Amino acid sequence: MDSTGGLFNGAPSSRVRVLKHISKQKEALLKSRVRRVAAFSTAASQVEDEDPEKPKELPPNSMQLFSFYAPSLQGGVHEIEVVQDVIHPTDTKQEPLHLVSTQKFNVNTPRFTLPPGIVHSTYPPQGLGDHNNILPHMVFNDPHLPWERQVSPDLDKQDTRNKVPWLALLTFTEDELKLGPELLKGKGVGGLFPDKIEVPPKTVPSNPDEKQPDGIREQNISTFFVQLTMKEYLEMGGKPTEDPNTKLPTANPKTVITPIIEDKENGAIDGTTQVDVIFPKGSLINQLLSSYDSQGEKKTTAKSDLSRFKYLAHVRNVNTKDVANAGLDDNGLFSIIHAHRSGPLNLTSPKPIIVHLITLEGFEDNLALPLEEEKRVALVSLHSWTYLCLPPDEVNFVDSMRSIGFSIENNTCWLRTPEAVIDKVNKSTKVQNTPAALATRLAKRMTDGFCLQRYILHTGEETMAFYRSPLTPCFVPPIEEAWWPTQSNFSTDYQVLDKSLGIMDITYSAAWQLGRTLGIANQAFTAALVRLRTSIQTTGRREALKKVAPQSANSKTDTLASVSKSVDVVSALAAASTGKESHPPAGRHSIAGPRKPVVFLDKSAGNDKVPSKLVLKSFTQSHISLAAEAVGSAHPDQSLSGDDEVLIPFNELNVPKSSDWHLVQSWILDNMFLKNIPAHYLIPDPSYLPPESIRFFYIDNNWMDAFIDGALSIGNHLDRADDAVRQGLKNNLNRYFKTELDPVVGSKLNYRPQIPCFGFLLRSSVVRAFPDLQIHAPWFKPKDDKGEALLHGEREPVLRFETIDKDTLLCLFDRMPGSKYWEESMQITLSQPPHQQCFSLGGQDGLDSDQVAVSFQSTYTTIDNPVGERYDTLRTVKWSRIDPKGPHEPSEKGDKLITDVSLPKAVFDWTSRCVIFPAFAEASQKVIAHGMAAKKHLPGAASSSTKFFDEPAPTSALTATVLTSRIAKMKVNLPPATTEFKWDPVTTPRSIRLPPPSDSDPSTWIPIKTSPKPPVIPPPNKPSPPAHTSTPVPPKTKPTGLPSSYNPDAVRPPSPFLSLSSLQYTLSCQVFILSPYCYTN
């Protein structure tokens, strides 16, 4: 069982937020109970301790950074040595036998390709754009990935607070990676590549007879990589020679430099492995790998300097409770790698930037600097994407969110036909001479969320019909009219004709048909429902029979005795002569032995015959309802009273009595949360949800009722007119809706199951950029006149928050807009998630070509951020390209030279557009340490001498906090309710409409009497066929078994006899007789 108590078995549920919330409450209740018991017993030793190695669970909106999170054993070839000394037991003078055994083994980790699903997100996302001060980054689901391989053992030993990753993120422009046609040829004709192609090109020649020349490669048109095999890659580089003086590899005489060479000691390379390779020039690699001192000045080295990369990777521990697509665990560990090169400066138009995640394997050992400028360096890329670098005046994501907010202010934010189209319909009376009544009615339909759809009748004729999705722009009250069906076997029963327009409304008909279609498509649901129907029907009829025939139970002795009679009958058949029949043809199908007794019914007040089938129907329906209630309940040991007769509904926190009902209920509830419902049913017209928009909606309960009725109609082969099993299953759902959650026996959560009734859809490029958008919509608990809370229990504020498409977000609540359960000051807040914050250098408008300003914020390493101090700016430092004096601090009177802190002269290289390390990291540590030392008497401090920052050296985590941009938030005030509604989903439980209950008072039922004993029929071993006598005459007594409100004129008169064959229960040829009295409840 998982940590959630077994709630999440099978496919992921759309209700994961709700289930996770109540499971955590259940876990808290269990822990508190164990602790209370442990305080008075020896059970304290049984309380589980938390794993000390696991990062602590953070409160919402919190984040914890680590400089690295390396695995205990890194990838590559390792050697294990076992030493054993054997000593003679008696001869102490004999020297011990020293035994040594070594064994090499390889730890497999990603090397040239990434495993699927490991990339969580990238920023800027593919195809979108941002300003040139943005430093692209990647987020990985595996916190160990950047440190699973080791590329610089010496640097790792020198700095224990940081560790060099084996991956790096580099940015390029198109001209820096694109290869000319002459370079894509084979080396035999002056190109870069081997003449023999191992990876066939993807482009098919226009002329099939035309042969593709050998050695011509294809370069990806988006990110400009060339796909090769590792055999081709190693062949391009050759084997460099070693300089006897420096012990470093000499310059490669070939035109391509490959950092990765074949080294069997560190693991053989599979030559068939396909890799993506980019080919930047050596001059660019010299700039990207140049070494700088602590003052930011460039220095010459003969070895590639990888020290900058240890500041470009870190790990974040984030509370993911309020983010979209959150998993089962609220704690999310993500590793992050960001680039150190900005976009082009002085842009006047958008320019594409290419980002590659490369491996640093072999850089330190096989790249001798400086590289020849015109030579190409073959870098293995593990992931790549492109984005647009925008000039300062272009619209970015913040502007997009502002435009979305304007639609709420203008009240054009409801999910329906655009207001411009509705206005056009209203004005059509003047332009197109449309009748005013017709235009008004059609505009009203469109305002209510309806649209016209193509509709094909059963006869094949094509027409149009109204359709409205379950997501409506106005509240739809439940339909209470008697003519509205509570169940149906055909979707046409749910069609409604608009008489004023002469157009059929197929909204609920389509919902019924969709429920049935999706149910049949789900094999597990259909199989479970059929098993439930069989079980309930069988149990209901059997229990009804027990009520009317309690004396007919067979004992074991009677059952065994009847077996001998069966053997005699079979023997008589075997003894018949060949070619002769043991029974004449006219009677060979007759039942051997005495005829079955029959039961008859009369009305007690007269001689009129009454329909006896209604008695059977009342018996079976009553017990079918009881059987359905039993299968929809929890296991008997979950009952508070300990009585098996007390049934509590299964609520996914207790143990189900029927696993089939667990599956059926979960499937229905998932669809009530809009899981797997096709998009064109939710958004019937694309104009309802245009790009860069937010649309609010209500959920139509009538639509969902029709959907559920269609799904539960599957497998109904017995009761076509009145499906008692279906009504019993619906009643189980109603019991679940109205019963308070009880996760632990005797410990209620004080609220009912949460069912969505309101929500919104957000379609924006912001969703694509930040797929894990964070939402904050707290519950507000109103109070009465005495100041006491009207509601109790901690409800989940957001029921579903999930990206249903790359740029579309769905959010569901169980509160109506305009209700008293929303906070007035902050109703809904959308913000960037902490692990998807972007990294930037400089101001919001981008980098300047002459200067860069960095704002250093308060950073706390000994206590949590005090309230109100989270975004406190300690200091802003400006570095100028042309001022050699050093950094300045901007002020109202002008820039002032910084003298109280020793800072490097430069932190940014304007030539290569790279952040200079370690200068930037050391400047961050010095400025923050100096500023935090001046803080006194902050909340949470033990005394005035408390140190709030104790980092003695720069780390990647500290650098990330400085480069991380501030989180952008959008506060959404809900639009006013479009209609008034009396239903409060918080205080009034959700209910599926059922037919009114029948008369079930036992006092209104009268005894049923049996008929006289019928004549005996001759046994089958006699030569003559069994003689059939006439039907026995009913006695003159007039008992009945119908309700007192029964109207005999309202039904068709049936046969005056009720055959026992419809109620009999046969076991080993034993026939049960009806009881003289029967009651139903």
C-alpha positions, 0 to 999 in steps of 0.5 A: 500500500502506498503512503496515501492509504491505498487510494491511488491504485491503477490509472492516475485520477483527475481527483488526485488533489482531493484524494491526496488532501483527505489522505493526508488528513487521515494520516494526521488523525492516525498519527495523533491517535497513535501518539495518544496511545503511545503516551499511556502504553509501550506503543511509543516504540512502534511510531515510525521515525521520519527518514533523516536523509529525506529533505523535510517537507516544506510549507506551501510557497516555500523553497529550499536550495542545495548546491548539489545532490550527488548520488552515493556512487557515480557512473563509470567503471569502479573497482572493489577490493576485498582483503582477507588475512588468514591466521593459523589457529595454533601456530602463532609463529606462522605469518598470516596469509594475505589474500587480495581480490579485485573486481571491476564493475560498471555503474550505468548512467545516462551518457550520450542520451537522456532517458525518457521523461527526465526533462521536466520543463525548459525556459524559455519554452520551445517557440516562445520568446523573452528578452535578451537578459534571460539565461535559459534553464532546464528542470529535471525530474531526477535531482541526481542527474547533473552529478551522476558522472564525474568530469573534473575530480581535481575541482571536486576535491578543491571545493567541497561545497560545490561539484562540477556537473557533467552537463552544461547548457550553451546558447548559440545563434544560427550563424554559429552552428549552421554548416555550409553544403561543402562541410556536410560532404564526406572528407574525401571531397573536402567535407567534415564527415566520413564518406560512409553514412551509418545513419540514413537521411530522413529526407526522401529524394524527389526522384526515386531513381536519383542516388544520394551521393555518399557522405552528404549529411543532413543538418537539423533545420531547427537546432542544427545538429547532425545525427551520427553514430559514435563510430562515426564520431570517433572516426572524425576525431582520430587519436590525438598525440600527447605533448611530452612537456605539458602531458596534454593532447596536441592540436588535432591535425584534422579539421574536427576536434572531438573531446570524447575519445575511446577510453576502454578503462573508463568504459567501452563506447558502443559504436552503434549508439546514435548521437546528436552532434553540433559543430561550433568553431574553435574561436567560440569555444575559446571564449566559452571556456576561457579562465578568469580570475577573482577580479573578472579579468581573463587569464591564459590557461592551457587547460579547459576551465570547467570551474564556472559550470559548478555555479550553474547547477543546483537542486531545489526542494519545493512544496508542490501542493498548489501547483498544476499537475502535482503528484502524490507527494507535496515535496518535489526535488528538481535539479536545475541547470542554467546557461551563463550566456545571454542573448544578443545585445542591441536587438531591433527585431526578434532573433531565434536562439538555439539552446543545447544541453551538452556533455562535458566529458573529455573537455578537461583532458582532451581540449587543449586551449587555445583551440584553432579558431577555424576548426570545428569542435564536435559537441554531443548534444543530449537535448535542444530547443529554440526560442525567440530573443525579443527586443526591449519593446516587445510584449512578454508574459507579464503583458499577456497576463495583464491582457487576460485580466482586462477581459475579467473587468469587461465581463467578457470572461464567460464560456460562451459565444463571443459578445461581438457575435451575440450583438450581431445577432441582436442587430440582425433585425435591422440589417437582415430583417430578421423577426425580432422574436426570433433574433431575441430567442436566438441571442438568449440561447447563445447567451446561455451557452448554446451553439448550433451543431450539425445533426443527422437524424435516424432517418439520414436527414441532415439538420441542425440542433442546439447543444450546450456543454456541461460547462455553462456561463450561467447556473442551471437549476436541477430539473424537477418536472415530472415529465423529465426522465429519471432513467432511460434506455434511449438517448432520445428521451432526453431531447427537448424541442424548442417550439419557438425556433423549431430546433431540437436541443440535444444537450442531455441526449448527447450527454447520455450517449457519451456516458454510455459510449465512454462506459462501453469503451472502458472494459474494466468499468463495463465488466465491473458493472455487469458483475455488479448487476448480476450480483445485485439481481441474484442477491435481491431475488434470493433475499426476496424468496427468503422472506416469502419462503423461510421454511423451504431451506434445504438441509444437507441430508435432504440435499443428499437424499434427492441425489438418489432420485436423480440417479434413478431417473438417469438410470431409467433413461439409460435402460430404454431400448434402442430406437424406442422412446421412454416418453411419447413425443407429446410429453417428453418435455414435461416435468417428471413427478408432481406438478409444481404448486401455483399461487393465486391472488384475489382482491380482499374487497371483491371478486375482481382479479388483480395483477399478481406480477406487481407483487413480485416486482415490489418484492424484488425491487425492495430487496434489489435496493437493499442489495445495491446498498450493501455492495456500495457500503464499506466493509462491516468492520468500518462501522462505528457501532460494530453492527453489521446491519449499520451500513456506511457508504464506501468513501475511498477512505474505508475498505470497500465491500465490493471491489467492483463498486470501488471501480464503478464509483471511481470511474463516475467520480472521475468523469464528474471531475471532467476526466476523459470527456472529449474536448469538443463536448466541453468546448463545442466551438473554438470561439468560446476559448480564444488564445490569451483568454480566461473563461469561467463556467458553472457545471450543469448537474443535469448534464452530469446526471444524464451522463451517469444514467447513460453509463449505468444503463450498460448491461440492463437485460432484465428490466427495460421499463424500471431498472431497479439496479440502476436506481440502487447504484444512483442511490449509493452515489447519493449516500456518498454525496450526503455522508460526511467523510470518516477516514478513521473510525470515530474521527470525522472530517466535518465535511462531505465529499467535495464535488466541483460546481464552478471553474475556469479555463485558461488558454495562454502562452503563459501555461506553455511557458510555466506548465506548473503554474501555482494557484492560491484560492483559500477558503474563507469560513464565514461566522455567525452573529456570535463569532463562531464559524459556520463551517468546520473542517479543512477543505481542499481549496482547489479540486482540480488544477491541471494542464489539459493541453500545452497551452490550456489549464483547467481549474475546478472549485466546489464554491459558487462565485459571489458566495460567502466562501471567497476572500474579498481581498484575494480570491484567486492568485496565479503565479510562477512555480518556484522551480520554474522561475527564470534566471535573468541578469539586469533589469526587466527591459533587457541587458544594456550594451554598456552596463549591467545592474544587479540587485542583491536581495536579503538571503537567510540561511539560519532562520526562515524569511521574516514576514515582510522581509522576503523581497527586501533589496539589500543593494543594487550594484552597477558594473560599467563596460567603459568605466575602469574604476569598478562597480558603482551603486546607483542613487538619486544624486548619481552613481557612487563608487562602492568602497566599503566592500571589495568587489570584482571589476567585472562580472559580465563579458560583453564580447562573449555575452557570458557571466564571468565566474567565479567573479560573479559568485564571489561578488554575490557572497560579499554583498549579501554577507555585508548587507545581512550583517547590518540587520538587527532585531528581526522577527525570529531572531534569538538576540541582536547578535544573531547571524542571519547569513553564515555562508563562508564561500560562494555556492551555486545555490547562492548564485541561483538566488541572485540570478533568479527573477522575481515571481510574477503573480496575477490576482484574479477577482471572480466575475459577478454571478450571472444568475441568482441561485438558491442551491449552496453546494457547500451546505446542500449535498449533491443529489442525482434525481431519482423516482419517488419511493413506492409504498413500502409500509408493511402494514399495508400488505395483506397475506398471500395464500397458496393454492390447493395441492395439485394432483400427482402426475405419474412417474416417467418410468410408466409407459403412458405419458404424464396426465395433465389435469385442469388448472385448480380452481382458486378458493373463494377467499380474497387476500391480496398482497398489493399496496393500499394505494393500488389502482386496478384500473390503471394497469392491464389485467393479467392472468389471475395466477402467479406461477411459482416458476417465477419465484422458485429457487431450485436446488437438487430437484427440491422446490420451495413453497411460498410462505402464507405471509410475505412482507416487503420493506 
